[in-house]
Amino acid sequence: MRYDRKHIVAIDYQQFSPADNLEDAWSTIQTLVTYSYDAHQRLIEAKNAAGEAER
C-alpha cells in the first residue's frame, strides 16, 4: 500500500526478490487500484488497473 499522509493512495502487487536491503527487495509488478482525494481530503475517485473509475 502507498500512503500520502494518512490516506491510502494506491494498492500495488509487489514481488519479493532477495537483495541487500528490504527497500530494494520489493518491486512493484502492477498497481491494482489508485485513490484520489479532494482539497478537503475526501475520497473522490477510485480507479482500477484497467483504468475504470468510480467517482
PDB file of N, CA, C and O in Angstrom:
ATOM      1  N   MET A   1       0.847  -1.174   0.000  1.00  0.00           N
ATOM      2  CA  MET A   1       0.000   0.000   0.000  1.00  0.00           C
ATOM      3  C   MET A   1       0.890   1.233   0.000  1.00  0.00           C
ATOM      4  O   MET A   1       1.949   1.269   0.627  1.00  0.00           O
ATOM      5  N   ARG A   2       0.427   2.230  -0.719  1.00  0.00           N
ATOM      6  CA  ARG A   2       1.120   3.518  -0.718  1.00  0.00           C
ATOM      7  C   ARG A   2       0.226   4.538  -0.022  1.00  0.00           C
ATOM      8  O   ARG A   2      -0.988   4.573  -0.222  1.00  0.00           O
ATOM      9  N   TYR A   3       0.856   5.355   0.791  1.00  0.00           N
ATOM     10  CA  TYR A   3       0.135   6.362   1.565  1.00  0.00           C
ATOM     11  C   TYR A   3       0.627   7.759   1.221  1.00  0.00           C
ATOM     12  O   TYR A   3       1.786   7.947   0.850  1.00  0.00           O
ATOM     13  N   ASP A   4      -0.256   8.731   1.346  1.00  0.00           N
ATOM     14  CA  ASP A   4       0.091  10.143   1.354  1.00  0.00           C
ATOM     15  C   ASP A   4      -0.494  10.674   2.650  1.00  0.00           C
ATOM     16  O   ASP A   4      -1.706  10.844   2.782  1.00  0.00           O
ATOM     17  N   ARG A   5       0.377  10.928   3.587  1.00  0.00           N
ATOM     18  CA  ARG A   5      -0.008  11.242   4.955  1.00  0.00           C
ATOM     19  C   ARG A   5      -0.831  10.084   5.517  1.00  0.00           C
ATOM     20  O   ARG A   5      -0.304   8.978   5.638  1.00  0.00           O
ATOM     21  N   LYS A   6      -2.086  10.292   5.860  1.00  0.00           N
ATOM     22  CA  LYS A   6      -2.883   9.208   6.453  1.00  0.00           C
ATOM     23  C   LYS A   6      -3.800   8.515   5.450  1.00  0.00           C
ATOM     24  O   LYS A   6      -4.549   7.610   5.818  1.00  0.00           O
ATOM     25  N   HIS A   7      -3.746   8.932   4.187  1.00  0.00           N
ATOM     26  CA  HIS A   7      -4.645   8.368   3.179  1.00  0.00           C
ATOM     27  C   HIS A   7      -3.939   7.333   2.311  1.00  0.00           C
ATOM     28  O   HIS A   7      -2.790   7.524   1.913  1.00  0.00           O
ATOM     29  N   ILE A   8      -4.632   6.242   2.022  1.00  0.00           N
ATOM     30  CA  ILE A   8      -4.131   5.264   1.063  1.00  0.00           C
ATOM     31  C   ILE A   8      -4.325   5.857  -0.328  1.00  0.00           C
ATOM     32  O   ILE A   8      -5.432   6.268  -0.679  1.00  0.00           O
ATOM     33  N   VAL A   9      -3.260   5.905  -1.120  1.00  0.00           N
ATOM     34  CA  VAL A   9      -3.372   6.445  -2.476  1.00  0.00           C
ATOM     35  C   VAL A   9      -3.243   5.368  -3.545  1.00  0.00           C
ATOM     36  O   VAL A   9      -3.609   5.594  -4.699  1.00  0.00           O
ATOM     37  N   ALA A  10      -2.722   4.188  -3.172  1.00  0.00           N
ATOM     38  CA  ALA A  10      -2.613   3.106  -4.151  1.00  0.00           C
ATOM     39  C   ALA A  10      -2.382   1.775  -3.448  1.00  0.00           C
ATOM     40  O   ALA A  10      -1.845   1.709  -2.342  1.00  0.00           O
ATOM     41  N   ILE A  11      -2.804   0.729  -4.128  1.00  0.00           N
ATOM     42  CA  ILE A  11      -2.514  -0.635  -3.691  1.00  0.00           C
ATOM     43  C   ILE A  11      -1.777  -1.304  -4.840  1.00  0.00           C
ATOM     44  O   ILE A  11      -2.275  -1.377  -5.963  1.00  0.00           O
ATOM     45  N   ASP A  12      -0.577  -1.790  -4.533  1.00  0.00           N
ATOM     46  CA  ASP A  12       0.288  -2.381  -5.547  1.00  0.00           C
ATOM     47  C   ASP A  12       0.455  -3.872  -5.319  1.00  0.00           C
ATOM     48  O   ASP A  12       0.443  -4.352  -4.186  1.00  0.00           O
ATOM     49  N   TYR A  13       0.613  -4.596  -6.426  1.00  0.00           N
ATOM     50  CA  TYR A  13       1.001  -6.002  -6.370  1.00  0.00           C
ATOM     51  C   TYR A  13       2.519  -6.001  -6.448  1.00  0.00           C
ATOM     52  O   TYR A  13       3.088  -5.538  -7.437  1.00  0.00           O
ATOM     53  N   GLN A  14       3.180  -6.512  -5.419  1.00  0.00           N
ATOM     54  CA  GLN A  14       4.633  -6.480  -5.358  1.00  0.00           C
ATOM     55  C   GLN A  14       5.221  -7.879  -5.287  1.00  0.00           C
ATOM     56  O   GLN A  14       4.577  -8.832  -4.850  1.00  0.00           O
ATOM     57  N   GLN A  15       6.470  -7.966  -5.734  1.00  0.00           N
ATOM     58  CA  GLN A  15       7.194  -9.233  -5.727  1.00  0.00           C
ATOM     59  C   GLN A  15       8.473  -9.060  -4.916  1.00  0.00           C
ATOM     60  O   GLN A  15       9.156  -8.040  -5.017  1.00  0.00           O
ATOM     61  N   PHE A  16       8.787 -10.073  -4.110  1.00  0.00           N
ATOM     62  CA  PHE A  16       9.994 -10.055  -3.287  1.00  0.00           C
ATOM     63  C   PHE A  16      11.107 -10.819  -3.987  1.00  0.00           C
ATOM     64  O   PHE A  16      10.916 -11.952  -4.428  1.00  0.00           O
ATOM     65  N   SER A  17      12.266 -10.191  -4.084  1.00  0.00           N
ATOM     66  CA  SER A  17      13.473 -10.842  -4.587  1.00  0.00           C
ATOM     67  C   SER A  17      14.592 -10.515  -3.610  1.00  0.00           C
ATOM     68  O   SER A  17      14.775  -9.345  -3.275  1.00  0.00           O
ATOM     69  N   PRO A  18      15.342 -11.496  -3.144  1.00  0.00           N
ATOM     70  CA  PRO A  18      16.406 -11.227  -2.172  1.00  0.00           C
ATOM     71  C   PRO A  18      17.337 -10.105  -2.647  1.00  0.00           C
ATOM     72  O   PRO A  18      17.749 -10.061  -3.806  1.00  0.00           O
ATOM     73  N   ALA A  19      17.651  -9.206  -1.720  1.00  0.00           N
ATOM     74  CA  ALA A  19      18.532  -8.074  -2.013  1.00  0.00           C
ATOM     75  C   ALA A  19      19.250  -7.677  -0.732  1.00  0.00           C
ATOM     76  O   ALA A  19      19.009  -8.246   0.332  1.00  0.00           O
ATOM     77  N   ASP A  20      20.135  -6.694  -0.849  1.00  0.00           N
ATOM     78  CA  ASP A  20      20.919  -6.246   0.303  1.00  0.00           C
ATOM     79  C   ASP A  20      20.070  -5.555   1.362  1.00  0.00           C
ATOM     80  O   ASP A  20      20.420  -5.577   2.542  1.00  0.00           O
ATOM     81  N   ASN A  21      18.950  -4.938   0.955  1.00  0.00           N
ATOM     82  CA  ASN A  21      18.071  -4.290   1.932  1.00  0.00           C
ATOM     83  C   ASN A  21      16.616  -4.487   1.503  1.00  0.00           C
ATOM     84  O   ASN A  21      16.336  -4.829   0.354  1.00  0.00           O
ATOM     85  N   LEU A  22      15.703  -4.266   2.440  1.00  0.00           N
ATOM     86  CA  LEU A  22      14.281  -4.510   2.162  1.00  0.00           C
ATOM     87  C   LEU A  22      13.717  -3.594   1.088  1.00  0.00           C
ATOM     88  O   LEU A  22      12.857  -4.003   0.308  1.00  0.00           O
ATOM     89  N   GLU A  23      14.194  -2.359   1.044  1.00  0.00           N
ATOM     90  CA  GLU A  23      13.678  -1.420   0.047  1.00  0.00           C
ATOM     91  C   GLU A  23      13.960  -1.917  -1.374  1.00  0.00           C
ATOM     92  O   GLU A  23      13.110  -1.790  -2.255  1.00  0.00           O
ATOM     93  N   ASP A  24      15.136  -2.473  -1.594  1.00  0.00           N
ATOM     94  CA  ASP A  24      15.491  -2.990  -2.914  1.00  0.00           C
ATOM     95  C   ASP A  24      14.884  -4.364  -3.180  1.00  0.00           C
ATOM     96  O   ASP A  24      14.800  -4.788  -4.332  1.00  0.00           O
ATOM     97  N   ALA A  25      14.465  -5.056  -2.138  1.00  0.00           N
ATOM     98  CA  ALA A  25      13.946  -6.419  -2.289  1.00  0.00           C
ATOM     99  C   ALA A  25      12.534  -6.451  -2.873  1.00  0.00           C
ATOM    100  O   ALA A  25      12.163  -7.427  -3.525  1.00  0.00           O
ATOM    101  N   TRP A  26      11.754  -5.414  -2.653  1.00  0.00           N
ATOM    102  CA  TRP A  26      10.372  -5.394  -3.140  1.00  0.00           C
ATOM    103  C   TRP A  26      10.281  -4.560  -4.411  1.00  0.00           C
ATOM    104  O   TRP A  26      10.761  -3.427  -4.453  1.00  0.00           O
ATOM    105  N   SER A  27       9.668  -5.121  -5.442  1.00  0.00           N
ATOM    106  CA  SER A  27       9.444  -4.370  -6.678  1.00  0.00           C
ATOM    107  C   SER A  27       7.959  -4.448  -7.040  1.00  0.00           C
ATOM    108  O   SER A  27       7.319  -5.490  -6.894  1.00  0.00           O
ATOM    109  N   THR A  28       7.438  -3.334  -7.510  1.00  0.00           N
ATOM    110  CA  THR A  28       6.030  -3.270  -7.895  1.00  0.00           C
ATOM    111  C   THR A  28       5.850  -3.895  -9.272  1.00  0.00           C
ATOM    112  O   THR A  28       6.497  -3.496 -10.240  1.00  0.00           O
ATOM    113  N   ILE A  29       4.970  -4.869  -9.341  1.00  0.00           N
ATOM    114  CA  ILE A  29       4.648  -5.533 -10.598  1.00  0.00           C
ATOM    115  C   ILE A  29       3.505  -4.798 -11.296  1.00  0.00           C
ATOM    116  O   ILE A  29       3.538  -4.582 -12.507  1.00  0.00           O
ATOM    117  N   GLN A  30       2.494  -4.417 -10.511  1.00  0.00           N
ATOM    118  CA  GLN A  30       1.323  -3.747 -11.080  1.00  0.00           C
ATOM    119  C   GLN A  30       0.618  -2.962  -9.990  1.00  0.00           C
ATOM    120  O   GLN A  30       0.519  -3.417  -8.850  1.00  0.00           O
ATOM    121  N   THR A  31       0.130  -1.786 -10.340  1.00  0.00           N
ATOM    122  CA  THR A  31      -0.733  -1.030  -9.442  1.00  0.00           C
ATOM    123  C   THR A  31      -2.155  -1.527  -9.665  1.00  0.00           C
ATOM    124  O   THR A  31      -2.678  -1.461 -10.777  1.00  0.00           O
ATOM    125  N   LEU A  32      -2.775  -2.026  -8.600  1.00  0.00           N
ATOM    126  CA  LEU A  32      -4.108  -2.617  -8.700  1.00  0.00           C
ATOM    127  C   LEU A  32      -5.218  -1.583  -8.621  1.00  0.00           C
ATOM    128  O   LEU A  32      -6.229  -1.699  -9.314  1.00  0.00           O
ATOM    129  N   VAL A  33      -5.034  -0.571  -7.778  1.00  0.00           N
ATOM    130  CA  VAL A  33      -6.053   0.467  -7.618  1.00  0.00           C
ATOM    131  C   VAL A  33      -5.375   1.744  -7.132  1.00  0.00           C
ATOM    132  O   VAL A  33      -4.408   1.696  -6.372  1.00  0.00           O
ATOM    133  N   THR A  34      -5.898   2.892  -7.582  1.00  0.00           N
ATOM    134  CA  THR A  34      -5.430   4.180  -7.081  1.00  0.00           C
ATOM    135  C   THR A  34      -6.630   4.959  -6.547  1.00  0.00           C
ATOM    136  O   THR A  34      -7.757   4.797  -7.016  1.00  0.00           O
ATOM    137  N   TYR A  35      -6.363   5.795  -5.570  1.00  0.00           N
ATOM    138  CA  TYR A  35      -7.402   6.605  -4.943  1.00  0.00           C
ATOM    139  C   TYR A  35      -7.018   8.075  -5.044  1.00  0.00           C
ATOM    140  O   TYR A  35      -5.853   8.434  -4.875  1.00  0.00           O
ATOM    141  N   SER A  36      -8.008   8.925  -5.320  1.00  0.00           N
ATOM    142  CA  SER A  36      -7.794  10.369  -5.398  1.00  0.00           C
ATOM    143  C   SER A  36      -8.679  11.060  -4.372  1.00  0.00           C
ATOM    144  O   SER A  36      -9.784  10.611  -4.070  1.00  0.00           O
ATOM    145  N   TYR A  37      -8.163  12.165  -3.846  1.00  0.00           N
ATOM    146  CA  TYR A  37      -8.855  12.916  -2.802  1.00  0.00           C
ATOM    147  C   TYR A  37      -8.951  14.379  -3.208  1.00  0.00           C
ATOM    148  O   TYR A  37      -8.109  14.877  -3.953  1.00  0.00           O
ATOM    149  N   ASP A  38      -9.985  15.071  -2.714  1.00  0.00           N
ATOM    150  CA  ASP A  38     -10.124  16.492  -2.995  1.00  0.00           C
ATOM    151  C   ASP A  38      -9.340  17.308  -1.966  1.00  0.00           C
ATOM    152  O   ASP A  38      -8.654  16.751  -1.109  1.00  0.00           O
ATOM    153  N   ALA A  39      -9.453  18.629  -2.064  1.00  0.00           N
ATOM    154  CA  ALA A  39      -8.710  19.528  -1.174  1.00  0.00           C
ATOM    155  C   ALA A  39      -9.118  19.377   0.290  1.00  0.00           C
ATOM    156  O   ALA A  39      -8.366  19.753   1.190  1.00  0.00           O
ATOM    157  N   HIS A  40     -10.312  18.825   0.527  1.00  0.00           N
ATOM    158  CA  HIS A  40     -10.793  18.607   1.893  1.00  0.00           C
ATOM    159  C   HIS A  40     -10.509  17.184   2.369  1.00  0.00           C
ATOM    160  O   HIS A  40     -11.052  16.740   3.381  1.00  0.00           O
ATOM    161  N   GLN A  41      -9.658  16.478   1.637  1.00  0.00           N
ATOM    162  CA  GLN A  41      -9.223  15.117   1.968  1.00  0.00           C
ATOM    163  C   GLN A  41     -10.364  14.099   1.953  1.00  0.00           C
ATOM    164  O   GLN A  41     -10.355  13.126   2.707  1.00  0.00           O
ATOM    165  N   ARG A  42     -11.344  14.342   1.082  1.00  0.00           N
ATOM    166  CA  ARG A  42     -12.436  13.385   0.891  1.00  0.00           C
ATOM    167  C   ARG A  42     -12.135  12.545  -0.344  1.00  0.00           C
ATOM    168  O   ARG A  42     -11.650  13.056  -1.353  1.00  0.00           O
ATOM    169  N   LEU A  43     -12.424  11.266  -0.252  1.00  0.00           N
ATOM    170  CA  LEU A  43     -12.219  10.375  -1.386  1.00  0.00           C
ATOM    171  C   LEU A  43     -13.136  10.792  -2.528  1.00  0.00           C
ATOM    172  O   LEU A  43     -14.349  10.897  -2.344  1.00  0.00           O
ATOM    173  N   ILE A  44     -12.563  11.031  -3.710  1.00  0.00           N
ATOM    174  CA  ILE A  44     -13.382  11.449  -4.850  1.00  0.00           C
ATOM    175  C   ILE A  44     -13.328  10.459  -6.010  1.00  0.00           C
ATOM    176  O   ILE A  44     -14.189  10.492  -6.889  1.00  0.00           O
ATOM    177  N   GLU A  45     -12.319   9.570  -6.023  1.00  0.00           N
ATOM    178  CA  GLU A  45     -12.230   8.626  -7.129  1.00  0.00           C
ATOM    179  C   GLU A  45     -11.416   7.398  -6.734  1.00  0.00           C
ATOM    180  O   GLU A  45     -10.425   7.488  -6.009  1.00  0.00           O
ATOM    181  N   ALA A  46     -11.862   6.258  -7.230  1.00  0.00           N
ATOM    182  CA  ALA A  46     -11.104   5.009  -7.132  1.00  0.00           C
ATOM    183  C   ALA A  46     -10.985   4.473  -8.550  1.00  0.00           C
ATOM    184  O   ALA A  46     -11.984   4.338  -9.257  1.00  0.00           O
ATOM    185  N   LYS A  47      -9.752   4.166  -8.963  1.00  0.00           N
ATOM    186  CA  LYS A  47      -9.515   3.699 -10.335  1.00  0.00           C
ATOM    187  C   LYS A  47      -8.789   2.368 -10.298  1.00  0.00           C
ATOM    188  O   LYS A  47      -7.779   2.223  -9.609  1.00  0.00           O
ATOM    189  N   ASN A  48      -9.309   1.382 -11.047  1.00  0.00           N
ATOM    190  CA  ASN A  48      -8.692   0.057 -11.054  1.00  0.00           C
ATOM    191  C   ASN A  48      -7.592  -0.029 -12.110  1.00  0.00           C
ATOM    192  O   ASN A  48      -7.335   0.935 -12.832  1.00  0.00           O
ATOM    193  N   ALA A  49      -6.944  -1.194 -12.192  1.00  0.00           N
ATOM    194  CA  ALA A  49      -5.814  -1.390 -13.098  1.00  0.00           C
ATOM    195  C   ALA A  49      -6.211  -1.259 -14.567  1.00  0.00           C
ATOM    196  O   ALA A  49      -5.365  -0.958 -15.409  1.00  0.00           O
ATOM    197  N   ALA A  50      -7.470  -1.477 -14.880  1.00  0.00           N
ATOM    198  CA  ALA A  50      -7.955  -1.349 -16.258  1.00  0.00           C
ATOM    199  C   ALA A  50      -8.283   0.097 -16.620  1.00  0.00           C
ATOM    200  O   ALA A  50      -8.643   0.385 -17.762  1.00  0.00           O
ATOM    201  N   GLY A  51      -8.161   1.009 -15.653  1.00  0.00           N
ATOM    202  CA  GLY A  51      -8.456   2.411 -15.890  1.00  0.00           C
ATOM    203  C   GLY A  51      -9.907   2.781 -15.668  1.00  0.00           C
ATOM    204  O   GLY A  51     -10.303   3.916 -15.934  1.00  0.00           O
ATOM    205  N   GLU A  52     -10.705   1.843 -15.186  1.00  0.00           N
ATOM    206  CA  GLU A  52     -12.117   2.116 -14.902  1.00  0.00           C
ATOM    207  C   GLU A  52     -12.215   2.835 -13.561  1.00  0.00           C
ATOM    208  O   GLU A  52     -11.601   2.421 -12.579  1.00  0.00           O
ATOM    209  N   ALA A  53     -12.986   3.905 -13.529  1.00  0.00           N
ATOM    210  CA  ALA A  53     -13.058   4.733 -12.330  1.00  0.00           C
ATOM    211  C   ALA A  53     -14.475   4.822 -11.780  1.00  0.00           C
ATOM    212  O   ALA A  53     -15.456   4.785 -12.523  1.00  0.00           O
ATOM    213  N   GLU A  54     -14.552   4.939 -10.483  1.00  0.00           N
ATOM    214  CA  GLU A  54     -15.801   5.236  -9.769  1.00  0.00           C
ATOM    215  C   GLU A  54     -15.601   6.582  -9.102  1.00  0.00           C
ATOM    216  O   GLU A  54     -14.585   6.819  -8.449  1.00  0.00           O
ATOM    217  N   ARG A  55     -16.573   7.460  -9.271  1.00  0.00           N
ATOM    218  CA  ARG A  55     -16.496   8.792  -8.659  1.00  0.00           C
ATOM    219  C   ARG A  55     -17.679   9.003  -7.755  1.00  0.00           C
ATOM    220  O   ARG A  55     -17.806  10.062  -7.141  1.00  0.00           O
TER     221      ARG A  55
END
